[in-house]
Amino acid sequence: MHKIFRVSLAAAFVGLAASGCGGGHPPVTPAANVGWAYYGGDAGGTRYSRLAQITPANVHDLKVAWIFRTGETGAGFPGDEWKSHMTFEATPILYDGMLYFTTSETNVVAVDAATGKQRWRYGSHVKKLWYSDAASRGVTLWLDAQSPSNAPCHARIFAPTLDSRLLALDAKTGKPCEDFGAHGILDLLPGIDSTYKPGSSYRNYLVTSPPVILDGKLIVGSSIGDNRGVQLERGTVRAFDARTGKLVWSWDPIPRDPSNPVYKEWTPEAARLTGAANAWPPLSVDAARHLVFVPTTSPSPDYFGSERPGDNRWADSVVALDGDTGQLVWGFQLVHHDLWDYDTVAQPSLVDLIHNGQHVPAVIEATKTGMLFTFNRETGAPVFPVMEKPVPQDGAPGEVLSKTQPFPVAPPPLVRQGPVTPEDAWGLTFWDEGQCRKLIQQYRSEGIFTPPGLKTTIQQPGNAGGVEWGGLAFDPVHQIAVVNTMNLPWVDALIPRDRLKAEADSSKYDSWEFGRMTGTPYGMRRSVFLSPLHIPCVKPPWGQLAAVDMVNGRIEWQVPLGNVLLNHWNLGVPNIGGPIVTAGGLVFIAATMDADIRAFDIHSGKMLWQYHLPAGGQATPMTYAVGGRQYVVIAAGGHGDGFGKRGDYVVAFALPQ
């Protein structure tokens, strides 16, 4: 699952200040009211808006229209001392003139879309526990077609909480929907074999992304703390009745029953014990085809798989489920026998693609490996062929690796995948560049899918991506996918269990993250690959934004993302969040360590506007129009030390009236 950075990179970066300002303001044509009713803009997660009031010609005039503050940054929760635990990653949704979102503590807020004034707030009273992935990405709207439009809970806001509950609230008032679950609250812990014990200060099973709705069913995945051991919570996807909260169906990516067609690919013990393979990113739905698209993640544990031999389907896959029954319609595994934490983390993007002169209902899946896989969403057949290529072998004793991994023939990879060599070393000075060169010579690096071992290995791309949960945005008119990536290698190593405690307690590894991996002979450690000055050890750019022509599968442009200047170089920086695109020909994205939100020309990649946010914008923006005015909104909450100061801001921009 997604891991937040716990090392400070900020000391080396100098962020640029606020936006440019134009001269006079030409007249602006009023915009028709256009909404953003889903986390991903639409049910298929395309993150596209047909709004065009803001254009490349006037975007430089964008100004702050309003700011709302939640009052929350996770103070008092375990882990707050590192300022990196509670994250405000919400993308608001719009309904009936109000924006709805969850705060970092998963309280639910409704604000006026034109003014930012609070309409109502629901306190979820989340337990102050240590949460393995304390992220909050937003809410889901459902209109009950069987109830009168003025009835209570005709419009429902569903919101997941960190402590594994699902709230159903009236969209107008914020009051609980009494007919759902237990007085508007559904407990998600039963049925997933949670290791949580009442009174424990830890929680490793939670829901961080909003659920999806299909045919009156509420479908939800889960986030599971990884690298703890072999036997973890199950990554079951479940569908509940949206009116009552009753369970309708469930689907486990790991086959538990011998009748499952892929059960024979597992050993009985592995099928019984292995956990995770959960779906913590947002799901997507195709209502016309009654399909749910699920991105699944790595099986437990991430870095050693002797207890789960084989390819481990359907972990690390994109799958299509029947919305009525939860049965698998088709699936495609994107990583075999994952040992790199290469979760499928982006929301599947359901697009209408032009390919070989034909219109194809497609799904595009962006991955941590920096590759885009494209499938016919009815059949699962690859739109661009996928080849199995040999990958490095010689894993740790006891490991049985997959000899090949899947690579699409197009588009090309969006990040570096080759071996890291001494020539790739980089530093601010000759000294730290030399230190990086020595580390590269000491470590193992054979390119993507180099297996972890007892010797420290360079993982390129790293376990944070490639592409993270921000996913991609798709312009259906020009058939362009826009995606932000990280070019930041990580290093990892397996540790014999009798040495694990000593290494974890050693000051030598203060900046490393450790995992127990109970049930295997090893623990693990990993870290961003940094110099002694806490600067990435490889040449920039470390973060990029790309536009991909999905008709032909080629990169149209790729630019550094993060306007950080050092010796007159635009380095591009690590980023967490995602882009949106508009019919006005613009890409909006924040995500970067320098806490700026930017607008780019979708055709050239030229940056046209930027604004320095009061805190990091580690979220995906959204856009809408009310009262004839187009707004662009971003949650600015930061994301730990490496991504600047924490915040509680929701910032809206618009052209001058």
C-alpha positions in Angstrom: 0.0 0.0 0.0 0.9 3.6 -0.2 3.7 4.7 2.2 4.3 8.3 3.1 7.8 9.8 3.0 9.4 10.0 6.4 12.6 11.7 5.3 13.1 15.4 4.8 14.0 16.5 1.3 12.8 20.0 1.8 16.2 21.4 3.0 17.6 21.2 -0.5 14.7 22.7 -2.4 13.9 26.3 -3.0 10.2 26.8 -3.9 9.1 29.6 -6.2 6.6 32.1 -5.0 3.1 32.9 -6.2 1.5 33.3 -9.5 2.1 35.7 -12.3 -0.4 38.5 -12.8 -1.8 39.8 -16.1 -2.8 43.3 -17.0 -6.4 44.2 -17.7 -9.2 41.6 -17.5 -11.0 40.9 -20.8 -14.7 40.1 -20.5 -15.4 36.5 -19.4 -18.3 34.6 -20.9 -20.6 33.1 -18.2 -20.2 29.4 -17.8 -23.1 27.0 -17.8 -23.5 25.2 -14.4 -21.3 22.0 -14.7 -20.7 19.7 -11.7 -18.1 17.3 -10.4 -20.3 14.6 -8.8 -17.7 11.9 -8.4 -14.2 11.7 -6.8 -12.7 11.1 -10.3 -15.0 13.7 -12.0 -17.2 10.9 -13.4 -17.9 7.3 -12.5 -15.1 6.1 -14.8 -12.5 8.3 -13.2 -11.5 10.3 -16.3 -10.9 13.6 -14.3 -12.2 15.6 -17.3 -14.4 18.6 -17.3 -16.2 20.1 -20.3 -15.8 23.6 -18.8 -13.9 26.1 -20.9 -14.4 29.5 -19.2 -10.8 29.3 -18.0 -8.5 29.1 -21.1 -4.8 29.4 -21.9 -5.5 33.0 -22.8 -6.9 34.0 -19.4 -5.6 31.5 -16.9 -2.9 34.0 -15.7 -5.8 36.0 -14.2 -6.9 33.3 -11.8 -7.2 34.5 -8.3 -8.2 33.1 -4.9 -12.0 33.2 -4.7 -12.4 31.7 -1.2 -10.6 29.7 1.4 -12.1 27.3 3.9 -10.2 25.8 6.8 -11.2 22.5 8.5 -9.4 23.2 11.7 -7.8 19.8 11.7 -4.2 18.5 11.1 -4.3 15.3 13.2 -3.2 16.9 16.4 -3.4 14.4 19.3 -3.3 11.3 17.1 -0.5 8.9 17.5 2.3 9.7 15.1 1.5 13.4 15.0 5.0 14.2 16.4 6.4 13.3 12.9 3.9 15.5 11.2 3.5 12.8 8.6 0.7 10.6 9.7 -2.7 12.2 9.1 -3.1 13.3 5.5 -5.8 15.5 3.9 -6.0 14.1 0.4 -9.7 14.8 -0.3 -11.1 15.8 -3.7 -14.5 17.5 -3.0 -17.6 16.6 -5.0 -20.4 19.0 -6.0 -24.2 18.6 -5.6 -26.9 21.1 -5.5 -24.6 24.1 -5.0 -22.6 22.5 -2.2 -19.2 20.9 -2.0 -18.8 17.8 0.2 -15.5 16.3 1.5 -13.9 14.5 4.5 -11.3 16.2 6.7 -8.0 14.6 7.7 -9.8 13.1 10.8 -12.6 11.9 8.5 -15.2 14.3 9.7 -17.6 15.3 6.9 -18.1 18.9 5.8 -20.5 20.6 3.4 -19.6 24.2 2.2 -21.3 26.6 -0.2 -19.7 26.1 -3.6 -19.8 29.8 -4.5 -18.6 31.3 -1.1 -16.8 28.5 0.8 -19.1 29.1 3.8 -19.8 26.0 5.9 -23.4 24.7 5.6 -23.0 21.7 7.9 -20.4 19.5 9.6 -20.7 16.0 10.9 -18.3 14.9 13.6 -17.4 11.2 13.1 -15.7 10.9 16.5 -12.9 8.8 15.1 -10.9 6.9 17.7 -7.5 8.3 18.3 -5.5 5.2 17.3 -2.4 4.6 15.2 -3.6 4.1 11.7 -1.4 2.3 9.2 -2.4 4.7 6.4 -4.2 7.6 7.8 -5.4 9.2 4.6 -8.7 10.8 3.8 -9.7 11.1 0.1 -13.4 12.0 0.1 -17.0 11.0 -0.1 -19.6 9.5 -2.5 -23.0 10.8 -3.5 -26.1 8.7 -4.2 -29.6 9.8 -5.2 -32.3 7.4 -4.2 -34.6 7.2 -7.2 -37.3 5.4 -5.2 -37.8 8.2 -2.7 -39.4 11.7 -3.3 -36.9 14.4 -4.0 -37.8 16.2 -0.8 -37.6 13.1 1.4 -34.9 12.8 4.1 -31.8 11.1 2.7 -33.1 11.2 -0.9 -29.6 12.5 -1.6 -27.0 10.6 0.5 -23.4 11.3 1.3 -21.4 8.1 2.0 -18.2 8.7 3.9 -15.6 6.2 5.1 -13.9 6.8 8.4 -10.4 5.9 9.5 -11.7 3.5 12.2 -13.4 1.2 9.6 -17.0 2.6 9.6 -19.1 3.8 6.7 -21.4 6.8 7.3 -24.6 7.6 5.5 -25.7 11.2 5.8 -28.5 13.4 4.4 -26.9 15.7 1.8 -29.0 18.6 2.8 -28.7 18.5 6.6 -25.7 16.2 7.4 -28.0 14.1 9.7 -27.5 10.3 9.7 -29.8 8.2 7.5 -31.5 6.1 10.2 -32.4 3.2 7.8 -28.8 2.5 6.9 -26.8 0.1 9.1 -27.1 1.1 12.8 -28.7 4.5 12.6 -26.6 5.7 9.7 -23.4 3.9 10.5 -22.1 0.6 9.1 -19.2 -1.3 10.9 -16.9 -2.7 8.2 -14.7 -4.9 10.5 -16.9 -8.0 10.6 -15.9 -10.6 8.0 -12.4 -9.6 7.1 -10.5 -11.5 9.8 -9.1 -8.4 11.3 -6.2 -8.6 13.8 -7.6 -5.6 15.7 -8.3 -6.3 19.3 -10.7 -4.1 21.3 -8.6 -1.6 23.4 -5.7 -1.8 21.0 -4.0 1.5 20.0 -3.3 0.2 16.5 -5.6 -0.2 13.4 -4.3 -1.8 10.3 -7.6 -2.2 8.4 -9.4 0.9 7.2 -10.9 2.6 4.2 -9.1 5.6 2.7 -10.9 6.1 -0.6 -14.5 6.8 -1.2 -16.8 3.9 -2.2 -18.5 3.6 -5.6 -22.2 3.2 -6.4 -23.7 0.8 -9.0 -27.4 -0.2 -9.3 -28.2 0.8 -5.8 -25.2 -1.0 -4.3 -22.4 0.6 -2.4 -19.0 -1.1 -3.3 -16.0 -0.6 -1.1 -12.4 -1.8 -0.9 -10.0 -1.4 2.0 -6.5 -0.3 3.1 -4.4 -2.9 5.0 -1.1 -2.2 6.8 1.5 -4.2 4.9 4.8 -5.9 5.6 3.6 -7.1 9.1 3.5 -10.7 8.2 2.1 -13.5 6.0 -1.3 -13.8 7.6 -3.1 -10.4 7.4 -6.6 -9.1 6.9 -8.3 -10.2 3.7 -8.5 -7.7 0.9 -12.2 -8.5 0.2 -14.2 -6.1 -2.0 -17.8 -5.9 -0.7 -21.1 -4.6 -2.0 -23.7 -3.3 0.4 -27.3 -2.2 -0.2 -27.2 1.6 -0.4 -30.5 1.9 1.5 -30.0 -0.6 4.3 -26.3 -1.4 4.5 -27.0 -5.1 4.1 -24.2 -7.2 2.5 -25.1 -8.1 -1.1 -21.9 -9.8 -2.3 -18.1 -10.0 -1.7 -15.1 -10.9 -3.8 -11.7 -11.9 -2.5 -8.8 -11.5 -4.9 -7.1 -14.5 -3.3 -8.9 -17.8 -4.0 -10.0 -19.5 -0.8 -12.2 -22.2 -2.3 -11.0 -25.1 -4.5 -13.8 -24.3 -6.9 -12.2 -21.0 -7.8 -10.6 -21.4 -11.3 -7.2 -20.0 -10.1 -7.1 -21.9 -6.8 -4.9 -24.6 -8.5 -2.3 -21.9 -9.0 -1.9 -21.5 -5.3 -0.8 -24.0 -2.6 -3.7 -24.8 -0.2 -1.7 -23.3 2.7 -0.9 -20.1 0.8 -4.5 -19.7 -0.3 -5.6 -20.1 3.3 -3.1 -17.8 5.0 -2.1 -15.0 2.6 -3.7 -11.7 3.2 -4.0 -8.3 1.6 -4.2 -8.0 -2.3 -6.7 -5.4 -1.2 -8.1 -2.5 -3.3 -7.2 0.7 -1.4 -7.4 3.2 -4.4 -10.8 4.3 -5.8 -12.7 1.8 -7.9 -14.6 2.7 -11.1 -17.9 1.6 -12.5 -19.4 1.2 -16.0 -23.2 1.5 -15.3 -24.2 0.6 -18.9 -22.3 -2.7 -18.7 -22.9 -3.3 -15.0 -19.2 -3.7 -14.4 -17.0 -2.7 -11.4 -13.3 -2.2 -12.1 -11.0 -3.0 -9.2 -7.3 -2.3 -9.0 -5.7 -4.8 -6.6 -2.5 -4.5 -4.6 0.3 -6.8 -3.4 -0.2 -10.0 -1.4 1.3 -10.3 2.1 4.1 -9.7 2.7 5.5 -7.4 0.1 9.2 -8.3 -0.1 9.4 -12.1 0.3 7.1 -14.6 -1.2 8.3 -18.1 -0.4 5.1 -18.7 1.6 3.0 -17.7 -1.5 4.7 -19.4 -4.5 3.3 -18.8 -8.0 2.1 -15.7 -9.8 -0.5 -14.9 -7.0 -3.5 -14.1 -9.1 -5.6 -11.9 -8.6 -3.2 -9.7 -6.6 -1.5 -6.8 -8.5 -4.2 -6.8 -11.2 -7.0 -4.9 -12.8 -10.2 -6.9 -12.7 -13.8 -6.4 -13.9 -16.5 -7.7 -11.6 -20.2 -8.3 -12.4 -22.0 -5.6 -10.5 -25.0 -7.8 -9.7 -23.1 -10.8 -8.3 -19.4 -9.8 -7.7 -18.3 -12.6 -10.0 -15.1 -12.1 -11.9 -15.8 -11.2 -15.6 -12.2 -10.8 -16.6 -8.8 -9.9 -15.0 -5.3 -9.1 -16.1 -2.3 -9.4 -13.7 0.1 -6.4 -14.1 2.9 -7.8 -11.8 3.6 -11.5 -11.2 4.6 -12.6 -7.7 5.1 -9.1 -6.4 8.2 -8.5 -4.3 8.5 -4.7 -4.8 5.2 -3.3 -3.4 4.2 -2.5 -6.9 0.5 -2.2 -5.9 -2.0 -1.2 -8.6 -2.8 2.1 -7.0 -4.5 4.3 -9.6 -8.2 4.4 -10.2 -9.0 2.6 -13.5 -9.8 5.2 -16.1 -12.8 4.2 -18.3 -12.4 5.9 -21.6 -13.8 5.7 -25.1 -10.7 5.2 -27.2 -10.1 5.5 -30.9 -7.8 2.6 -32.0 -7.1 1.5 -35.5 -10.0 3.7 -36.6 -12.5 2.1 -34.3 -14.1 3.3 -31.1 -13.1 1.0 -28.3 -14.6 1.0 -24.8 -11.3 0.9 -22.9 -9.9 1.0 -19.4 -6.4 2.5 -18.9 -4.5 1.5 -15.8 -1.5 3.6 -14.7 1.0 1.7 -12.5 3.9 2.3 -10.1 6.2 0.7 -12.7 5.5 3.8 -14.8 3.7 1.9 -17.5 0.2 2.4 -18.9 -1.8 -0.7 -19.6 -4.9 -0.4 -21.9 -7.6 -3.0 -22.2 -11.0 -3.4 -23.9 -13.2 -3.1 -20.9 -15.8 -5.6 -22.2 -13.4 -8.4 -22.9 -10.2 -7.6 -21.1 -8.2 -8.0 -24.4 -5.2 -5.6 -24.5 -5.7 -2.7 -26.8 -1.9 -2.3 -27.2 -0.3 -5.8 -27.0 1.4 -6.9 -23.7 4.6 -8.9 -23.9 6.1 -11.1 -21.3 9.8 -10.2 -20.9 12.6 -11.9 -18.9 13.5 -10.1 -15.7 16.4 -10.4 -13.2 16.6 -13.6 -11.2 18.7 -14.8 -8.2 16.5 -13.8 -5.3 17.0 -14.5 -1.6 17.4 -18.1 -0.5 14.0 -19.7 -0.6 12.4 -17.3 -3.1 10.9 -18.6 -6.3 10.7 -15.7 -8.8 8.6 -15.2 -11.9 10.9 -15.5 -14.8 9.0 -12.9 -16.8 6.9 -9.8 -16.2 4.3 -8.1 -18.5 5.3 -5.0 -20.5 2.9 -3.1 -22.9 4.4 -2.5 -26.3 2.9 1.0 -26.1 2.9 3.6 -24.7 6.6 3.5 -23.7 7.5 3.7 -19.9 7.1 7.1 -18.4 9.9 6.7 -15.9 13.4 5.3 -15.8 13.5 1.5 -15.6 17.1 0.6 -16.3 19.9 -0.3 -14.0 21.3 2.6 -11.9 25.0 3.0 -12.8 27.8 5.1 -11.3 27.3 7.5 -14.2 23.8 8.2 -12.8 25.2 9.5 -9.5 24.3 13.1 -8.7 24.9 15.6 -5.9 25.1 19.2 -4.9 28.8 18.9 -4.5 31.7 16.7 -5.8 31.7 15.2 -2.3 28.1 14.0 -2.1 28.1 12.9 -5.7 31.1 10.8 -5.0 29.4 9.3 -2.0 26.4 8.4 -4.2 28.7 6.8 -6.7 30.2 4.6 -4.0 26.8 3.5 -2.8 25.7 2.6 -6.4 28.9 0.5 -6.8 28.1 -1.3 -3.5 24.4 -2.0 -4.2 22.8 -4.4 -6.6 20.9 -2.8 -9.6 19.9 -4.7 -12.7 16.9 -2.6 -13.7 13.2 -2.9 -13.0 12.2 -6.1 -11.1 15.6 -6.7 -9.6 14.6 -8.9 -6.6 15.2 -7.9 -3.0 18.0 -9.8 -1.3 20.4 -9.9 1.6 22.5 -7.3 -0.3 21.0 -3.8 -0.5 19.2 -3.4 -3.9 18.3 -0.3 -5.8 14.7 -0.4 -6.9 14.0 1.7 -10.0 11.2 2.8 -10.1 10.7 2.8 -6.3 7.8 1.4 -4.4 6.2 4.9 -4.4 6.1 5.0 -8.2 6.1 5.7 -11.1 2.5 6.6 -10.9 0.8 6.9 -7.5 -2.8 7.0 -6.5 -3.4 10.3 -8.3 -3.7 8.3 -11.5 -4.3 10.0 -14.9 -6.7 12.5 -16.5 -8.1 11.9 -20.0 -9.1 14.4 -22.6 -11.7 12.5 -24.8 -11.6 15.1 -27.6 -7.9 14.9 -28.2 -7.5 11.4 -26.9 -4.7 12.5 -24.5 -3.9 11.0 -21.2 -2.1 13.3 -18.7 -0.2 11.7 -15.9 2.3 12.8 -13.2 5.2 10.5 -12.3 8.1 10.1 -9.8 11.6 9.3 -11.0 12.9 8.5 -7.5 14.7 5.2 -6.8 14.4 3.5 -3.5 16.7 1.0 -1.8 15.7 -2.1 0.1 17.2 -5.2 1.8 16.0 -8.4 3.5 17.3 -9.0 7.0 17.7 -12.4 8.6 15.3 -12.4 11.6 18.0 -12.8 14.2 19.5 -9.5 13.0 16.3 -7.5 12.5 16.1 -5.9 16.0 19.7 -4.9 16.0 19.4 -3.2 12.6 16.1 -1.5 13.5 17.7 -0.1 16.7 20.9 1.0 14.9 21.3 4.7 14.3 22.8 3.7 10.9 19.3 3.2 9.6 17.5 6.0 11.3 15.8 7.1 8.0 14.8 3.6 6.9 11.4 2.0 7.3 11.4 -1.5 8.7 8.9 -4.4 8.3 8.6 -7.5 10.5 7.2 -9.9 7.7 6.3 -12.4 10.5 6.0 -15.9 9.2 9.1 -15.6 6.8 12.8 -16.0 7.6 13.4 -12.3 7.0 12.4 -8.8 8.0 12.9 -5.9 5.6 14.1 -2.3 5.4 13.7 0.3 2.7 14.3 4.0 2.1 14.4 6.6 -0.6 17.8 6.5 -2.2 19.4 9.6 -0.8 22.9 11.1 -0.4 24.4 12.0 3.0 22.9 15.5 2.3 19.4 13.9 2.0 19.3 14.7 -1.7 18.3 12.0 -4.3 21.4 10.2 -5.4 20.4 10.1 -9.1 20.2 12.8 -11.7 17.0 14.8 -12.0 14.2 15.1 -13.0 12.7 13.4 -9.9 9.1 14.3 -10.9 7.5 14.8 -14.3 4.2 15.5 -16.0 3.5 13.8 -19.3 0.9 13.9 -22.1 0.4 10.6 -23.9 -1.3 10.2 -27.3 -3.5 7.2 -26.6 -4.5 6.7 -30.2 -1.0 5.9 -31.2 0.5 5.1 -27.8 3.3 7.7 -27.9 4.5 10.4 -25.5 3.6 13.9 -26.8 5.5 15.8 -24.2 7.1 15.3 -20.9 8.2 18.2 -18.6 9.7 18.4 -15.1 7.0 18.9 -12.5 8.0 21.2 -9.6 9.3 24.6 -10.4 12.4 24.3 -8.2 15.4 26.1 -9.4 18.9 25.0 -8.3 21.9 26.5 -10.3 19.3 27.4 -12.9 18.0 23.9 -13.4 14.4 23.0 -13.3 14.8 19.7 -11.3 11.3 18.3 -11.1 10.4 17.0 -7.6 8.6 14.1 -6.0 4.8 14.5 -6.1 1.7 12.9 -4.6 -1.7 13.8 -6.1 -3.1 13.8 -9.6 -4.1 16.0 -12.5 -7.4 17.1 -14.1 -8.0 18.3 -17.6 -10.6 20.7 -19.0 -12.2 21.4 -22.4 -10.5 24.8 -22.1 -7.2 23.1 -23.0 -5.7 23.1 -19.5 -4.2 20.7 -17.1 -4.4 21.6 -13.4 -2.2 19.9 -10.9 -0.7 20.5 -7.4 0.9 17.4 -5.9 4.5 18.7 -5.7 6.8 19.2 -2.7 7.0 23.0 -3.4 3.3 23.5 -2.5 2.4 25.1 -5.8 -0.7 24.5 -7.9 -0.1 24.9 -11.6 -1.9 25.1 -15.0 -0.3 23.7 -18.2 -1.2 23.9 -21.8 -2.4 20.4 -22.7 -1.0 20.6 -26.2 2.5 22.0 -25.5 3.2 21.2 -21.8 4.0 24.9 -21.2 3.3 26.1 -17.7 0.9 29.0 -17.9 0.1 29.8 -14.2 1.1 28.9 -10.7 0.1 29.8 -7.2 1.9 29.1 -4.0 -0.5 27.3 -1.6 -0.5 27.8 2.2 0.3 24.1 2.5 1.2 21.2 0.2 -1.5 20.3 -2.3 -1.1 16.5 -2.0 -4.5 15.9 -3.4 -6.2 16.0 -6.8 -8.0 19.2 -7.7 -11.6 19.5 -9.2 -13.5 22.1 -11.1 -17.1 23.1 -11.5 -19.3 26.1 -12.4 -22.0 27.8 -10.4 -23.6 31.2 -11.0 -21.9 31.4 -14.3 -18.4 31.2 -12.8 -15.8 28.4 -13.1 -13.9 27.4 -10.0 -10.9 25.2 -9.5 -10.6 23.8 -6.0 -7.7 22.0 -4.2 -7.3 20.6 -0.7 -4.0 21.9 0.8 -3.0 19.8 3.7 0.6 18.8 3.2 1.9 15.3 3.5 4.7 15.0 6.0 8.1 16.6 6.4 9.2 16.1 2.8 6.2 17.9 1.4 6.2 21.0 3.4 4.2 22.2 6.4 0.8 20.7 7.3 -2.4 22.5 6.6 -6.2 22.4 6.8 -7.0 24.5 3.7 -9.5 24.1 0.9 -8.6 26.8 -1.7 -10.9 27.9 -4.6 -9.7 29.9 -7.6 -11.7 31.7 -10.2 -11.4 34.5 -12.8 -12.3 38.1 -11.6 -16.0 38.8 -11.8 
